Amino acid sequence: MTHQTSIETTSFAELYRSIASALVTQYGFQGKKTLRRCIRHYGTRLGQLRRELLIRAGQKTNLKYVFDCGWGIPCGNGAVREWTERSEQQIRVNVLSCPFARVWLETDHELGHAFCEEFYPAYVKATTDPATQVNVGKTLLNEGDEFCQFSCYLRPSNLDPQRRQVCFAEHDPLYQDRPWSDTSLGDAQRCALFLECIQQILHEDGLTLDLTGGI
C-alpha cells in the first residue's frame, strides 16, 4: 500500500473534501465505505483525546465541555450557533451558518452528509460514554433546511455506578471542583489527525490514494 500526500492546508473542510472526492471517484461504493470508516475512526480518536484531556484536568466526562474550544466543533470556529440547551446531561444546538457546509455544497453534499452522520456520534460517545444518544436532525446540506440541528443526551440512569462516577460529580464522593484552563483545538491539528486516520484505514482496507496533486 502506498499512500502519498503532500497536501498543505489548514482548512479541515477543504482537506476532507479533497480526500472524500478522491476516494469516491477512485473506488466508488468501496470508497464510500472506506470514507465512512475513516470518519468514524477520526471521530473516535478525537473524542479519546478530548476525554483524556478532561480526565487529566479533573473534569467529568459529561456533555458540558464536549464542544468547547474548537473540540468536536460543531462546524468550526466560523459557524453561527444557536444553543437552546447546554448542560451536563443534554445539548441542543442549531447551526445557522456553517463554513463546512459552504465548502461541501460546492462539490457533493452527500460527502458532507457522510461526515456529519458518522463523526458526531463517534466523537461524542468517545468523549463521554457509549450510552450517550446523539441525533443529527436537520442539516444545511438538505434542500429546504435552514439550519443544522444537533441534540445529545446522557442520562445517569443509563449508566452503571462506576460510569456514573466518571461522568457526573454528584455521583463521585471524592470529586473536588477546581478551576481549569481548557486547551483549544485548531484546524491544523484536526487536519493532521485526520490524515493519520486516513492512512490507517486505507492500509487496513488495502487501498491506495495519491493526493500529491493538492487540493
CORHUGI-V485164 format. One record per residue. N is the residue number from 1. SS is DSSP state (helix for helix, strand for strand, loop for the rest). NEAR is the number of other C-alpha atoms within 10 Angstrom. D_LAST is the distance of its C-alpha to the last C-alpha in Angstrom with 1 decimal. Layout:
n:N ss:SS near:NEAR d_last:D_LAST
n:N ss:SS near:NEAR d_last:D_LAST
//
This chain:
n:1 ss:loop near:12 d_last:21.7
n:2 ss:loop near:12 d_last:18.9
n:3 ss:strand near:15 d_last:15.7
n:4 ss:strand near:13 d_last:13.4
n:5 ss:strand near:14 d_last:10.6
n:6 ss:loop near:11 d_last:9.8
n:7 ss:loop near:16 d_last:6.9
n:8 ss:loop near:12 d_last:8.3
n:9 ss:loop near:15 d_last:8.4
n:10 ss:loop near:15 d_last:11.5
n:11 ss:loop near:15 d_last:10.5
n:12 ss:helix near:20 d_last:11.5
n:13 ss:helix near:20 d_last:11.0
n:14 ss:helix near:16 d_last:7.3
n:15 ss:helix near:20 d_last:7.3
n:16 ss:helix near:23 d_last:9.9
n:17 ss:helix near:23 d_last:8.5
n:18 ss:helix near:16 d_last:5.8
n:19 ss:helix near:20 d_last:8.8
n:20 ss:helix near:24 d_last:11.4
n:21 ss:helix near:17 d_last:10.4
n:22 ss:helix near:16 d_last:10.2
n:23 ss:helix near:23 d_last:13.5
n:24 ss:helix near:17 d_last:15.2
n:25 ss:helix near:12 d_last:14.4
n:26 ss:helix near:14 d_last:15.6
n:27 ss:helix near:15 d_last:18.5
n:28 ss:helix near:13 d_last:19.6
n:29 ss:helix near:12 d_last:22.1
n:30 ss:helix near:13 d_last:21.9
n:31 ss:helix near:20 d_last:18.1
n:32 ss:helix near:18 d_last:19.1
n:33 ss:helix near:15 d_last:21.8
n:34 ss:helix near:22 d_last:19.8
n:35 ss:helix near:25 d_last:17.2
n:36 ss:helix near:18 d_last:20.2
n:37 ss:helix near:19 d_last:21.7
n:38 ss:helix near:25 d_last:18.7
n:39 ss:helix near:26 d_last:18.9
n:40 ss:helix near:22 d_last:22.6
n:41 ss:helix near:22 d_last:22.5
n:42 ss:helix near:24 d_last:20.1
n:43 ss:helix near:26 d_last:22.4
n:44 ss:helix near:22 d_last:25.5
n:45 ss:helix near:19 d_last:24.4
n:46 ss:helix near:23 d_last:23.5
n:47 ss:helix near:25 d_last:26.8
n:48 ss:helix near:19 d_last:28.7
n:49 ss:helix near:14 d_last:27.6
n:50 ss:helix near:25 d_last:28.7
n:51 ss:helix near:25 d_last:31.9
n:52 ss:helix near:15 d_last:32.7
n:53 ss:helix near:16 d_last:32.2
n:54 ss:helix near:21 d_last:34.5
n:55 ss:helix near:13 d_last:37.1
n:56 ss:helix near:10 d_last:37.2
n:57 ss:loop near:14 d_last:37.8
n:58 ss:loop near:15 d_last:40.6
n:59 ss:loop near:23 d_last:39.0
n:60 ss:loop near:23 d_last:39.4
n:61 ss:loop near:26 d_last:36.6
n:62 ss:loop near:28 d_last:37.1
n:63 ss:loop near:24 d_last:34.9
n:64 ss:loop near:16 d_last:35.8
n:65 ss:loop near:21 d_last:32.9
n:66 ss:loop near:24 d_last:30.3
n:67 ss:loop near:16 d_last:28.0
n:68 ss:helix near:14 d_last:29.0
n:69 ss:helix near:15 d_last:27.0
n:70 ss:helix near:17 d_last:23.5
n:71 ss:loop near:22 d_last:24.4
n:72 ss:loop near:22 d_last:23.6
n:73 ss:loop near:16 d_last:22.4
n:74 ss:loop near:23 d_last:23.3
n:75 ss:loop near:22 d_last:20.1
n:76 ss:loop near:20 d_last:19.4
n:77 ss:loop near:15 d_last:21.4
n:78 ss:loop near:12 d_last:20.8
n:79 ss:loop near:16 d_last:22.5
n:80 ss:strand near:16 d_last:26.0
n:81 ss:strand near:18 d_last:28.2
n:82 ss:strand near:14 d_last:31.8
n:83 ss:strand near:12 d_last:33.5
n:84 ss:strand near:10 d_last:36.6
n:85 ss:strand near:13 d_last:37.5
n:86 ss:strand near:16 d_last:36.5
n:87 ss:loop near:13 d_last:38.9
n:88 ss:loop near:19 d_last:39.3
n:89 ss:loop near:17 d_last:39.9
n:90 ss:strand near:18 d_last:37.9
n:91 ss:strand near:20 d_last:34.7
n:92 ss:strand near:16 d_last:34.0
n:93 ss:strand near:18 d_last:31.2
n:94 ss:strand near:20 d_last:29.9
n:95 ss:strand near:20 d_last:26.4
n:96 ss:strand near:15 d_last:27.0
n:97 ss:strand near:18 d_last:23.6
n:98 ss:loop near:21 d_last:20.3
n:99 ss:helix near:14 d_last:17.0
n:100 ss:helix near:22 d_last:15.3
n:101 ss:helix near:19 d_last:17.1
n:102 ss:helix near:15 d_last:16.1
n:103 ss:helix near:16 d_last:12.3
n:104 ss:helix near:19 d_last:13.2
n:105 ss:loop near:16 d_last:15.8
n:106 ss:loop near:9 d_last:13.5
n:107 ss:loop near:13 d_last:12.6
n:108 ss:loop near:14 d_last:15.0
n:109 ss:helix near:17 d_last:17.4
n:110 ss:helix near:12 d_last:18.6
n:111 ss:helix near:20 d_last:15.7
n:112 ss:helix near:23 d_last:16.5
n:113 ss:helix near:18 d_last:20.1
n:114 ss:helix near:17 d_last:19.6
n:115 ss:helix near:19 d_last:18.2
n:116 ss:helix near:18 d_last:21.2
n:117 ss:helix near:17 d_last:23.7
n:118 ss:helix near:21 d_last:23.0
n:119 ss:helix near:23 d_last:22.0
n:120 ss:helix near:24 d_last:24.8
n:121 ss:helix near:22 d_last:27.7
n:122 ss:helix near:22 d_last:26.5
n:123 ss:helix near:27 d_last:25.9
n:124 ss:helix near:27 d_last:29.1
n:125 ss:helix near:24 d_last:31.3
n:126 ss:helix near:22 d_last:30.2
n:127 ss:helix near:28 d_last:30.8
n:128 ss:loop near:25 d_last:34.1
n:129 ss:loop near:19 d_last:35.8
n:130 ss:loop near:13 d_last:35.2
n:131 ss:loop near:15 d_last:37.8
n:132 ss:loop near:23 d_last:35.7
n:133 ss:strand near:15 d_last:35.1
n:134 ss:strand near:20 d_last:31.7
n:135 ss:strand near:15 d_last:31.4
n:136 ss:strand near:16 d_last:28.3
n:137 ss:loop near:13 d_last:30.1
n:138 ss:loop near:17 d_last:28.8
n:139 ss:loop near:22 d_last:25.2
n:140 ss:loop near:22 d_last:23.5
n:141 ss:loop near:23 d_last:21.5
n:142 ss:loop near:14 d_last:24.9
n:143 ss:loop near:8 d_last:26.5
n:144 ss:loop near:9 d_last:29.4
n:145 ss:loop near:12 d_last:28.6
n:146 ss:loop near:15 d_last:28.6
n:147 ss:loop near:21 d_last:27.5
n:148 ss:strand near:23 d_last:26.4
n:149 ss:strand near:19 d_last:29.3
n:150 ss:strand near:20 d_last:29.5
n:151 ss:strand near:17 d_last:32.7
n:152 ss:strand near:21 d_last:33.7
n:153 ss:strand near:18 d_last:37.2
n:154 ss:loop near:23 d_last:38.7
n:155 ss:loop near:16 d_last:42.5
n:156 ss:helix near:18 d_last:44.8
n:157 ss:helix near:8 d_last:47.0
n:158 ss:helix near:11 d_last:44.3
n:159 ss:loop near:16 d_last:44.2
n:160 ss:loop near:9 d_last:46.8
n:161 ss:helix near:12 d_last:48.6
n:162 ss:helix near:10 d_last:46.4
n:163 ss:helix near:16 d_last:43.1
n:164 ss:helix near:21 d_last:44.7
n:165 ss:helix near:19 d_last:45.6
n:166 ss:helix near:18 d_last:42.1
n:167 ss:helix near:24 d_last:40.7
n:168 ss:loop near:19 d_last:43.5
n:169 ss:helix near:18 d_last:45.7
n:170 ss:helix near:10 d_last:48.7
n:171 ss:helix near:15 d_last:48.8
n:172 ss:loop near:15 d_last:48.7
n:173 ss:loop near:8 d_last:52.1
n:174 ss:loop near:9 d_last:50.8
n:175 ss:loop near:15 d_last:47.9
n:176 ss:loop near:10 d_last:48.0
n:177 ss:loop near:10 d_last:46.0
n:178 ss:loop near:8 d_last:44.4
n:179 ss:loop near:9 d_last:42.1
n:180 ss:loop near:10 d_last:38.6
n:181 ss:loop near:6 d_last:35.5
n:182 ss:loop near:12 d_last:32.3
n:183 ss:loop near:13 d_last:29.2
n:184 ss:loop near:10 d_last:26.0
n:185 ss:loop near:16 d_last:22.6
n:186 ss:loop near:17 d_last:19.5
n:187 ss:helix near:16 d_last:15.8
n:188 ss:helix near:14 d_last:15.3
n:189 ss:helix near:12 d_last:17.9
n:190 ss:helix near:19 d_last:16.6
n:191 ss:helix near:21 d_last:13.2
n:192 ss:helix near:14 d_last:15.3
n:193 ss:helix near:15 d_last:17.7
n:194 ss:helix near:22 d_last:15.3
n:195 ss:helix near:17 d_last:13.9
n:196 ss:helix near:13 d_last:17.6
n:197 ss:helix near:20 d_last:18.4
n:198 ss:helix near:21 d_last:15.9
n:199 ss:helix near:19 d_last:17.3
n:200 ss:helix near:15 d_last:20.8
n:201 ss:helix near:18 d_last:20.6
n:202 ss:helix near:21 d_last:18.9
n:203 ss:helix near:14 d_last:21.8
n:204 ss:helix near:11 d_last:24.3
n:205 ss:helix near:14 d_last:23.3
n:206 ss:loop near:10 d_last:23.2
n:207 ss:loop near:18 d_last:19.7
n:208 ss:loop near:16 d_last:17.2
n:209 ss:strand near:18 d_last:13.4
n:210 ss:strand near:14 d_last:11.6
n:211 ss:strand near:15 d_last:8.0
n:212 ss:loop near:12 d_last:8.8
n:213 ss:loop near:9 d_last:6.8
n:214 ss:loop near:13 d_last:3.8
n:215 ss:loop near:14 d_last:0.0
//
